[in-house]
Amino acid sequence: MELRVQSLYPEQMNIYADRGNILFLHRRCEWRGIGFEWSGAGPGESIDPSAHDLFYIGGGQDRDQRAVAADMVETKGAALTAAVEDGAALLAVCGGYQLLGESYQLGEETLPGLGLADLRTVREEGPRLIGNVAIETELGGESRILAGFENHGGRTYLGAGARPLGRVVAGHGYGNNGGDGLEGVWEKNLVGTYLHGPLLPKNAWLADLLIELALERRYGERPGLEPLPDELERAAEARARAAAGV
């Protein structure tokens, strides 16, 4: 088997240890004898919806998001939509998450979104939402804790048809907007979240789930991944939870 991964705008959207997420996926495949193919798609480059089974969009500063937003919609939007509808997995973190929605407000400017999820991101009065956070999620079919670090000025609001990735554990972190207690979005095999730092080394179970979903699309059935020792991964997860007060 081979995991085929593509990062969108890996140079522009890469300020929250996003390369660490890709490296972690690579290592977890390598340790199990699963092949790993990675490519990046930058400005002006189209993507093939059938060539990769896991897509990744990282975080960027405001100027980076402004630079890629229109290009993403124009050169990659239709293909990415087709890939997700066909079962490809997609992980979008922070700025990438904001661009999944209908629009992203940046000052007086409203940037276009991919429209892959029913959400919008606006700018409101108030401080940036910064800190360690833990959420409870049903992703993967069982209740789990997902822990990470958030740092965002935008406030994201889910539409009536959107399912949150999880709910902020009481008293710890802000989530999508600091008001409704929700964090992220989860739709089909699409996961959008503000949690980074990087996310996957702190939550190895999520990395494995994404690998399974991607391989299921390629090979027709979800494989049972060989368990790994994961002493360091469990320690990282415990530390991330503790930092969030869990």
C-alpha positions as CSV (number, residue, x, y, z in Angstrom):
1,M,0.0,0.0,0.0
2,E,1.0,3.6,-0.5
3,L,-0.3,6.8,1.1
4,R,-0.5,9.6,-1.5
5,V,-0.5,13.1,0.2
6,Q,-0.6,16.5,-1.3
7,S,-0.1,19.8,0.5
8,L,-1.7,22.9,-0.8
9,Y,0.6,26.0,-0.8
10,P,3.3,24.4,1.4
11,E,5.5,27.4,1.2
12,Q,2.9,30.1,1.8
13,M,0.7,28.3,4.4
14,N,3.3,26.9,6.8
15,I,3.7,28.9,10.0
16,Y,2.3,26.5,12.6
17,A,4.8,23.5,12.3
18,D,2.8,22.2,9.3
19,R,5.8,20.3,8.0
20,G,5.8,18.5,11.3
21,N,2.3,17.1,10.5
22,I,3.5,15.8,7.1
23,L,6.7,14.3,8.5
24,F,4.6,12.5,11.2
25,L,2.4,11.0,8.6
26,H,5.4,9.9,6.7
27,R,7.0,8.2,9.7
28,R,3.9,6.4,10.8
29,C,3.6,4.9,7.3
30,E,7.3,4.1,7.1
31,W,7.3,2.3,10.5
32,R,4.5,0.1,9.1
33,G,6.0,-0.6,5.7
34,I,3.4,1.6,3.9
35,G,4.7,3.6,1.0
36,F,4.5,7.4,1.1
37,E,4.2,9.8,-1.8
38,W,4.1,13.5,-1.2
39,S,3.8,16.5,-3.5
40,G,3.0,20.2,-3.1
41,A,0.8,22.4,-5.2
42,G,1.5,26.1,-5.1
43,P,0.1,29.2,-6.7
44,G,-1.2,28.7,-10.3
45,E,-0.8,24.9,-10.1
46,S,-3.8,22.7,-10.7
47,I,-4.4,19.4,-8.8
48,D,-5.6,16.0,-9.9
49,P,-8.5,14.9,-7.7
50,S,-7.7,11.2,-8.3
51,A,-3.9,11.3,-7.8
52,H,-3.9,11.9,-4.0
53,D,-6.1,10.5,-1.2
54,L,-5.1,12.9,1.6
55,F,-4.9,16.7,1.1
56,Y,-3.5,19.1,3.6
57,I,-3.8,22.9,4.0
58,G,-1.8,24.6,6.7
59,G,-1.9,27.9,8.3
60,G,-0.6,31.3,7.1
61,Q,-0.4,34.9,8.1
62,D,-3.0,37.3,6.8
63,R,-0.9,38.4,3.9
64,D,-0.4,34.8,2.9
65,Q,-4.1,34.0,3.0
66,R,-4.8,37.0,0.9
67,A,-2.3,35.9,-1.6
68,V,-3.6,32.3,-2.0
69,A,-7.4,32.7,-1.4
70,A,-8.4,33.7,-5.0
71,D,-5.8,31.4,-6.5
72,M,-7.1,28.4,-4.5
73,V,-10.7,28.9,-5.6
74,E,-9.7,29.5,-9.2
75,T,-7.1,26.7,-9.7
76,K,-7.9,24.1,-7.1
77,G,-11.5,24.6,-5.8
78,A,-13.4,22.4,-8.2
79,A,-10.8,19.5,-8.2
80,L,-10.6,19.6,-4.4
81,T,-14.4,19.5,-4.1
82,A,-14.5,16.5,-6.5
83,A,-11.8,14.7,-4.5
84,V,-13.6,15.2,-1.1
85,E,-16.9,14.1,-2.6
86,D,-15.1,11.0,-3.9
87,G,-13.9,10.0,-0.4
88,A,-10.5,11.7,-0.2
89,A,-9.5,12.9,3.3
90,L,-8.7,16.6,3.9
91,L,-7.1,18.1,6.9
92,A,-7.1,21.9,7.1
93,V,-5.5,23.7,10.0
94,C,-6.0,27.3,11.2
95,G,-5.8,29.6,8.1
96,G,-6.5,26.6,5.9
97,Y,-9.6,25.9,8.0
98,Q,-10.8,29.4,7.5
99,L,-10.6,29.1,3.8
100,L,-12.8,26.0,3.7
101,G,-15.9,28.2,4.2
102,E,-17.8,30.6,2.0
103,S,-15.7,33.6,2.9
104,Y,-13.1,35.0,5.2
105,Q,-13.2,38.6,6.3
106,L,-9.8,40.4,6.4
107,G,-10.2,44.0,7.5
108,E,-12.6,45.6,5.1
109,E,-11.9,42.9,2.5
110,T,-13.8,39.7,2.2
111,L,-11.8,36.9,0.7
112,P,-13.4,34.0,-1.2
113,G,-13.5,30.6,0.3
114,L,-13.7,27.1,-1.2
115,G,-17.3,26.5,0.0
116,L,-16.4,23.0,1.1
117,A,-18.0,23.6,4.5
118,D,-21.0,25.6,5.8
119,L,-19.0,28.2,7.7
120,R,-17.8,31.8,7.6
121,T,-15.0,33.7,9.3
122,V,-15.3,37.3,10.4
123,R,-13.3,39.9,12.3
124,E,-14.9,41.2,15.5
125,E,-13.8,43.5,18.3
126,G,-11.7,41.7,20.9
127,P,-8.4,40.1,21.5
128,R,-6.8,37.2,19.5
129,L,-7.9,33.8,20.7
130,I,-4.7,32.3,22.0
131,G,-3.9,29.4,24.2
132,N,-3.8,25.6,24.8
133,V,-7.1,24.0,24.2
134,A,-8.7,20.6,24.4
135,I,-11.9,19.4,22.7
136,E,-14.1,16.4,23.0
137,T,-14.9,14.8,19.6
138,E,-16.7,11.8,18.2
139,L,-14.4,11.7,15.2
140,G,-13.6,8.1,14.4
141,G,-16.8,6.7,16.0
142,E,-15.8,7.1,19.7
143,S,-15.5,9.9,22.2
144,R,-11.9,11.2,22.2
145,I,-9.9,14.2,23.4
146,L,-8.1,16.3,20.8
147,A,-5.5,18.7,22.2
148,G,-3.5,21.5,20.6
149,F,-2.7,25.2,20.6
150,E,-4.9,27.9,19.0
151,N,-3.9,31.4,17.9
152,H,-6.4,33.2,15.6
153,G,-7.9,36.6,15.2
154,G,-10.8,35.5,13.1
155,R,-14.1,34.2,14.6
156,T,-15.6,31.3,12.7
157,Y,-19.3,30.6,12.8
158,L,-20.8,27.3,11.6
159,G,-23.9,27.3,9.5
160,A,-27.0,25.2,10.3
161,G,-25.8,22.4,8.1
162,A,-22.3,22.1,9.5
163,R,-21.2,19.6,12.2
164,P,-18.5,20.8,14.6
165,L,-15.4,18.8,15.1
166,G,-16.0,18.9,18.8
167,R,-16.8,20.9,21.9
168,V,-14.3,22.8,23.9
169,V,-13.7,21.1,27.3
170,A,-15.3,23.4,29.8
171,G,-13.1,26.3,30.9
172,H,-10.2,25.5,28.5
173,G,-9.6,27.4,25.3
174,Y,-11.8,29.4,23.0
175,G,-12.6,27.3,19.9
176,N,-14.2,28.7,16.8
177,N,-15.2,32.0,18.1
178,G,-14.9,32.1,21.9
179,G,-18.7,32.2,22.4
180,D,-20.5,29.0,21.4
181,G,-18.1,26.4,22.8
182,L,-17.6,24.7,19.4
183,E,-14.4,24.0,17.6
184,G,-13.6,23.0,14.1
185,V,-15.7,21.4,11.5
186,W,-16.2,17.7,10.4
187,E,-17.9,16.7,7.2
188,K,-17.4,13.4,5.5
189,N,-13.6,12.9,5.5
190,L,-13.0,16.6,5.8
191,V,-11.6,17.9,9.1
192,G,-11.0,21.6,9.8
193,T,-9.6,22.9,13.1
194,Y,-7.8,25.7,14.8
195,L,-5.6,23.3,16.7
196,H,-2.0,23.3,15.7
197,G,1.4,23.2,17.3
198,P,1.8,20.8,15.3
199,L,-1.5,18.8,15.7
200,L,-0.7,15.3,14.6
201,P,2.3,14.4,16.8
202,K,0.2,15.4,19.8
203,N,-2.7,13.3,18.6
204,A,-1.3,10.2,17.0
205,W,-4.8,8.6,16.8
206,L,-5.9,11.3,14.4
207,A,-2.9,10.8,12.2
208,D,-3.7,7.0,12.0
209,L,-7.4,7.7,11.3
210,L,-6.5,10.0,8.4
211,I,-4.1,7.4,7.0
212,E,-6.9,4.8,7.2
213,L,-9.4,7.0,5.5
214,A,-7.0,7.8,2.7
215,L,-6.0,4.2,2.1
216,E,-9.7,3.1,2.2
217,R,-10.3,5.4,-0.7
218,R,-7.4,4.0,-2.7
219,Y,-7.9,0.3,-2.0
220,G,-11.6,0.0,-1.4
221,E,-11.5,-1.1,2.3
222,R,-10.2,0.4,5.5
223,P,-7.0,-1.4,6.6
224,G,-6.3,-2.4,10.1
225,L,-3.1,-0.5,10.9
226,E,-0.4,-2.3,12.9
227,P,-0.2,-0.8,16.4
228,L,3.0,1.1,17.1
229,P,4.8,1.4,20.5
230,D,3.9,5.2,20.8
231,E,5.6,5.9,24.2
232,L,6.7,9.3,23.0
233,E,3.4,10.0,21.2
234,R,1.5,9.2,24.4
235,A,3.8,11.4,26.4
236,A,3.3,14.3,23.9
237,E,-0.5,13.8,24.0
238,A,-0.5,13.8,27.8
239,R,1.6,17.0,27.9
240,A,-0.8,18.7,25.4
241,R,-3.8,17.7,27.5
242,A,-2.2,18.9,30.7
243,A,-1.3,22.2,29.1
244,A,-5.0,22.7,28.3
245,G,-5.9,21.8,31.9
246,V,-7.2,18.2,31.1
